[in-house]
Amino acid sequence: MASRRSPLFRTAVPMAALAASLVLAGCSDSATNSSGMGHETGPESQSATASASASQGTHSEQDVSFAQEMIQHHRQAVAMAEAAPSRAESQEVKDLAAKIKDEQGPEVTTMSDWLRAWGEDVPDEDMSGHASTPSASSSSSMSGMTSDEDMKKLEKLSGTAFDRAFLEMMSEHHEGAVEMARTEQTKGSYGPARDLATSIVDSQTAELDRMKKLLDKE
């Protein structure tokens, strides 16, 4: 004899199944959210996140000064490096100049982006695309900057005379940049700026050793 189930029992079964499906759906959504799936992760979203990070007060006046001054410092180094292909005699000097330009050009772009995100001024460039002459007050804080007079002298040299002058001026320039970067390492607040300062110390210290060896060969 077949057992009879009450109407209440028959109703409870589908209701339990519905409740279980809702629980499973909730778990699925939670897993999706916790794993980050279902949210935008494209380049535009990442760029917006980076810009927001730079503008949320995570930097200090030291970071601003570092970026503004190192931009000018780098631009002058790039201007010196750009003269090497046509004036240097040593291929080693030409290779070093190319490396300096390839490293420091993108760093100028990075620091300029930070300043814009922070609502700070990016140092002006002159008509040739190089850093305009810094004021007396700013140049005094930028150790290793080459004077306008020495830059003009370098532009008139060629061959081995250019090689030696380039190595001597760039060595002094690098020493100044390393000094500025070390200050940012110890006093800066913005993590990416401190990371860049560390990279500058490492790369330019290695290049200083390379230039010393080249000068010893002259």
C-alpha positions as a Markdown table, in Angstrom:
| # | Residue | x | y | z |
|---|---|---|---|---|
| 1 | Met | 0.0 | 0.0 | 0.0 |
| 2 | Ala | 1.6 | 3.3 | -1.1 |
| 3 | Ser | 2.2 | 5.7 | 1.7 |
| 4 | Arg | 0.5 | 9.0 | 1.5 |
| 5 | Arg | 2.6 | 12.2 | 1.9 |
| 6 | Ser | 0.9 | 15.3 | 3.3 |
| 7 | Pro | 0.6 | 18.4 | 1.1 |
| 8 | Leu | 2.9 | 20.1 | 3.5 |
| 9 | Phe | 5.7 | 17.6 | 2.9 |
| 10 | Arg | 5.3 | 17.9 | -0.9 |
| 11 | Thr | 5.6 | 21.7 | -0.7 |
| 12 | Ala | 8.7 | 21.5 | 1.6 |
| 13 | Val | 10.8 | 19.5 | -0.9 |
| 14 | Pro | 10.8 | 22.1 | -3.8 |
| 15 | Met | 11.2 | 24.9 | -1.3 |
| 16 | Ala | 14.3 | 23.2 | 0.2 |
| 17 | Ala | 15.8 | 22.7 | -3.3 |
| 18 | Leu | 15.2 | 26.4 | -4.1 |
| 19 | Ala | 16.9 | 27.5 | -0.9 |
| 20 | Ala | 19.9 | 25.3 | -1.7 |
| 21 | Ser | 20.2 | 26.8 | -5.2 |
| 22 | Leu | 20.1 | 30.3 | -3.7 |
| 23 | Val | 22.9 | 29.4 | -1.2 |
| 24 | Leu | 25.0 | 28.0 | -4.0 |
| 25 | Ala | 24.5 | 31.1 | -6.1 |
| 26 | Gly | 25.5 | 33.3 | -3.2 |
| 27 | Cys | 28.7 | 31.2 | -2.7 |
| 28 | Ser | 29.5 | 31.5 | -6.4 |
| 29 | Asp | 29.1 | 35.3 | -6.3 |
| 30 | Ser | 31.3 | 35.5 | -3.1 |
| 31 | Ala | 34.0 | 33.4 | -4.7 |
| 32 | Thr | 33.9 | 35.5 | -7.8 |
| 33 | Asn | 34.2 | 38.7 | -5.9 |
| 34 | Ser | 36.9 | 37.5 | -3.6 |
| 35 | Ser | 39.0 | 36.3 | -6.5 |
| 36 | Gly | 38.6 | 39.6 | -8.3 |
| 37 | Met | 36.9 | 38.1 | -11.3 |
| 38 | Gly | 34.1 | 40.0 | -12.9 |
| 39 | His | 35.8 | 43.4 | -12.3 |
| 40 | Glu | 37.7 | 45.5 | -14.9 |
| 41 | Thr | 41.4 | 44.8 | -15.0 |
| 42 | Gly | 42.4 | 46.3 | -18.3 |
| 43 | Pro | 45.1 | 48.8 | -18.9 |
| 44 | Glu | 42.7 | 51.8 | -18.5 |
| 45 | Ser | 41.6 | 50.5 | -15.1 |
| 46 | Gln | 45.2 | 49.9 | -14.0 |
| 47 | Ser | 46.3 | 53.4 | -15.2 |
| 48 | Ala | 43.4 | 55.0 | -13.3 |
| 49 | Thr | 44.4 | 53.1 | -10.2 |
| 50 | Ala | 48.0 | 54.3 | -10.5 |
| 51 | Ser | 47.0 | 57.9 | -11.0 |
| 52 | Ala | 44.7 | 57.7 | -8.0 |
| 53 | Ser | 47.5 | 56.3 | -5.9 |
| 54 | Ala | 49.8 | 59.2 | -6.9 |
| 55 | Ser | 47.2 | 61.8 | -6.1 |
| 56 | Gln | 45.9 | 60.5 | -2.7 |
| 57 | Gly | 48.4 | 62.4 | -0.5 |
| 58 | Thr | 50.9 | 59.5 | -0.3 |
| 59 | His | 53.8 | 61.8 | -1.4 |
| 60 | Ser | 55.7 | 64.6 | 0.4 |
| 61 | Glu | 57.4 | 67.8 | -0.5 |
| 62 | Gln | 60.6 | 65.8 | -0.7 |
| 63 | Asp | 59.1 | 63.6 | -3.4 |
| 64 | Val | 58.0 | 66.6 | -5.4 |
| 65 | Ser | 61.5 | 68.3 | -5.1 |
| 66 | Phe | 63.1 | 65.0 | -6.1 |
| 67 | Ala | 61.0 | 64.6 | -9.2 |
| 68 | Gln | 61.3 | 68.2 | -10.3 |
| 69 | Glu | 65.0 | 68.4 | -9.8 |
| 70 | Met | 65.9 | 64.9 | -11.1 |
| 71 | Ile | 63.9 | 65.7 | -14.3 |
| 72 | Gln | 66.1 | 68.6 | -15.0 |
| 73 | His | 69.2 | 66.6 | -14.0 |
| 74 | His | 68.2 | 63.8 | -16.4 |
| 75 | Arg | 67.4 | 66.1 | -19.3 |
| 76 | Gln | 70.9 | 67.6 | -19.2 |
| 77 | Ala | 72.5 | 64.1 | -19.1 |
| 78 | Val | 70.3 | 63.1 | -22.1 |
| 79 | Ala | 71.4 | 66.2 | -24.0 |
| 80 | Met | 75.1 | 65.3 | -23.3 |
| 81 | Ala | 74.5 | 61.8 | -24.4 |
| 82 | Glu | 72.8 | 62.9 | -27.6 |
| 83 | Ala | 76.0 | 64.6 | -28.7 |
| 84 | Ala | 78.1 | 61.4 | -28.5 |
| 85 | Pro | 77.0 | 59.5 | -31.7 |
| 86 | Ser | 78.4 | 62.3 | -33.9 |
| 87 | Arg | 81.3 | 63.5 | -31.8 |
| 88 | Ala | 82.7 | 60.6 | -29.8 |
| 89 | Glu | 85.6 | 58.5 | -31.2 |
| 90 | Ser | 85.3 | 55.6 | -28.8 |
| 91 | Gln | 82.6 | 53.0 | -29.5 |
| 92 | Glu | 82.5 | 52.4 | -25.7 |
| 93 | Val | 81.7 | 56.0 | -25.1 |
| 94 | Lys | 79.0 | 55.9 | -27.7 |
| 95 | Asp | 77.5 | 52.7 | -26.2 |
| 96 | Leu | 77.6 | 54.3 | -22.7 |
| 97 | Ala | 75.9 | 57.4 | -24.0 |
| 98 | Ala | 73.1 | 55.3 | -25.6 |
| 99 | Lys | 72.6 | 53.4 | -22.4 |
| 100 | Ile | 72.3 | 56.6 | -20.4 |
| 101 | Lys | 69.7 | 58.1 | -22.9 |
| 102 | Asp | 67.7 | 54.9 | -22.9 |
| 103 | Glu | 67.6 | 54.7 | -19.1 |
| 104 | Gln | 67.0 | 58.4 | -18.2 |
| 105 | Gly | 64.5 | 59.3 | -21.0 |
| 106 | Pro | 61.8 | 57.0 | -19.7 |
| 107 | Glu | 62.5 | 58.0 | -16.1 |
| 108 | Val | 61.8 | 61.6 | -17.0 |
| 109 | Thr | 58.4 | 60.5 | -18.4 |
| 110 | Thr | 57.6 | 58.6 | -15.2 |
| 111 | Met | 58.5 | 61.5 | -12.9 |
| 112 | Ser | 56.6 | 64.0 | -15.1 |
| 113 | Asp | 53.5 | 61.7 | -14.8 |
| 114 | Trp | 53.8 | 61.7 | -11.0 |
| 115 | Leu | 54.0 | 65.5 | -10.9 |
| 116 | Arg | 50.9 | 65.9 | -13.1 |
| 117 | Ala | 49.0 | 63.4 | -10.9 |
| 118 | Trp | 50.0 | 65.4 | -7.8 |
| 119 | Gly | 48.9 | 68.7 | -9.4 |
| 120 | Glu | 52.5 | 69.9 | -9.3 |
| 121 | Asp | 54.5 | 71.8 | -12.0 |
| 122 | Val | 56.6 | 69.8 | -14.5 |
| 123 | Pro | 59.9 | 71.7 | -15.3 |
| 124 | Asp | 59.8 | 73.5 | -18.6 |
| 125 | Glu | 61.9 | 72.5 | -21.6 |
| 126 | Asp | 63.6 | 74.9 | -24.0 |
| 127 | Met | 62.9 | 74.9 | -27.7 |
| 128 | Ser | 65.3 | 72.1 | -28.3 |
| 129 | Gly | 63.4 | 69.8 | -26.0 |
| 130 | His | 66.1 | 70.0 | -23.2 |
| 131 | Ala | 65.8 | 71.3 | -19.7 |
| 132 | Ser | 65.7 | 75.1 | -19.5 |
| 133 | Thr | 68.5 | 76.6 | -17.5 |
| 134 | Pro | 67.7 | 76.2 | -13.8 |
| 135 | Ser | 67.5 | 79.2 | -11.5 |
| 136 | Ala | 70.5 | 79.9 | -9.3 |
| 137 | Ser | 68.6 | 78.6 | -6.3 |
| 138 | Ser | 67.5 | 75.4 | -7.9 |
| 139 | Ser | 70.8 | 74.6 | -9.5 |
| 140 | Ser | 72.6 | 75.0 | -6.2 |
| 141 | Ser | 70.5 | 72.1 | -4.8 |
| 142 | Met | 71.2 | 69.9 | -7.9 |
| 143 | Ser | 74.6 | 68.6 | -7.3 |
| 144 | Gly | 76.7 | 67.7 | -10.4 |
| 145 | Met | 74.8 | 69.9 | -12.9 |
| 146 | Thr | 77.1 | 71.0 | -15.8 |
| 147 | Ser | 77.3 | 74.7 | -16.4 |
| 148 | Asp | 76.1 | 76.3 | -19.6 |
| 149 | Glu | 79.7 | 77.3 | -20.4 |
| 150 | Asp | 80.9 | 73.7 | -20.1 |
| 151 | Met | 78.0 | 72.4 | -22.1 |
| 152 | Lys | 78.9 | 74.8 | -24.9 |
| 153 | Lys | 82.5 | 73.6 | -24.7 |
| 154 | Leu | 81.5 | 70.0 | -25.0 |
| 155 | Glu | 79.4 | 70.7 | -28.1 |
| 156 | Lys | 82.5 | 72.0 | -29.9 |
| 157 | Leu | 84.7 | 69.0 | -29.1 |
| 158 | Ser | 85.1 | 65.8 | -31.1 |
| 159 | Gly | 87.3 | 62.7 | -31.1 |
| 160 | Thr | 89.3 | 61.8 | -28.1 |
| 161 | Ala | 88.9 | 65.3 | -26.7 |
| 162 | Phe | 85.2 | 64.8 | -26.6 |
| 163 | Asp | 85.5 | 61.3 | -25.1 |
| 164 | Arg | 87.5 | 62.6 | -22.1 |
| 165 | Ala | 85.4 | 65.7 | -21.5 |
| 166 | Phe | 82.2 | 63.6 | -21.8 |
| 167 | Leu | 83.4 | 61.0 | -19.3 |
| 168 | Glu | 84.7 | 63.6 | -16.8 |
| 169 | Met | 81.5 | 65.7 | -17.0 |
| 170 | Met | 79.2 | 62.7 | -16.9 |
| 171 | Ser | 81.0 | 61.2 | -14.0 |
| 172 | Glu | 80.5 | 64.4 | -12.0 |
| 173 | His | 76.9 | 64.5 | -13.2 |
| 174 | His | 76.3 | 60.9 | -12.0 |
| 175 | Glu | 77.8 | 61.6 | -8.6 |
| 176 | Gly | 75.3 | 64.4 | -8.2 |
| 177 | Ala | 72.4 | 62.3 | -9.2 |
| 178 | Val | 73.4 | 59.5 | -6.8 |
| 179 | Glu | 73.6 | 62.1 | -4.0 |
| 180 | Met | 70.1 | 63.4 | -4.8 |
| 181 | Ala | 68.8 | 59.8 | -5.0 |
| 182 | Arg | 70.2 | 58.9 | -1.7 |
| 183 | Thr | 68.4 | 61.8 | -0.1 |
| 184 | Glu | 65.1 | 60.6 | -1.6 |
| 185 | Gln | 65.8 | 57.1 | -0.3 |
| 186 | Thr | 66.1 | 58.3 | 3.3 |
| 187 | Lys | 63.6 | 61.2 | 3.3 |
| 188 | Gly | 61.0 | 60.4 | 0.6 |
| 189 | Ser | 57.5 | 59.2 | 1.4 |
| 190 | Tyr | 56.2 | 58.0 | -2.0 |
| 191 | Gly | 57.2 | 54.3 | -2.5 |
| 192 | Pro | 57.6 | 54.4 | -6.3 |
| 193 | Ala | 59.8 | 57.5 | -6.0 |
| 194 | Arg | 62.0 | 55.7 | -3.4 |
| 195 | Asp | 62.2 | 52.7 | -5.7 |
| 196 | Leu | 63.3 | 54.8 | -8.6 |
| 197 | Ala | 65.9 | 56.5 | -6.4 |
| 198 | Thr | 67.3 | 53.0 | -5.5 |
| 199 | Ser | 67.4 | 52.2 | -9.2 |
| 200 | Ile | 69.3 | 55.4 | -10.0 |
| 201 | Val | 71.8 | 54.7 | -7.2 |
| 202 | Asp | 72.4 | 51.2 | -8.5 |
| 203 | Ser | 72.6 | 52.0 | -12.2 |
| 204 | Gln | 74.6 | 55.2 | -12.0 |
| 205 | Thr | 77.1 | 53.8 | -9.5 |
| 206 | Ala | 77.8 | 50.9 | -11.9 |
| 207 | Glu | 78.2 | 53.5 | -14.7 |
| 208 | Leu | 80.6 | 55.5 | -12.6 |
| 209 | Asp | 82.8 | 52.5 | -12.3 |
| 210 | Arg | 82.6 | 51.9 | -16.0 |
| 211 | Met | 83.5 | 55.6 | -16.8 |
| 212 | Lys | 86.5 | 55.4 | -14.4 |
| 213 | Lys | 87.8 | 52.4 | -16.2 |
| 214 | Leu | 87.4 | 54.2 | -19.6 |
| 215 | Leu | 89.2 | 57.3 | -18.2 |
| 216 | Asp | 92.1 | 55.2 | -17.0 |
| 217 | Lys | 92.5 | 53.9 | -20.6 |
| 218 | Glu | 92.7 | 57.4 | -22.1 |
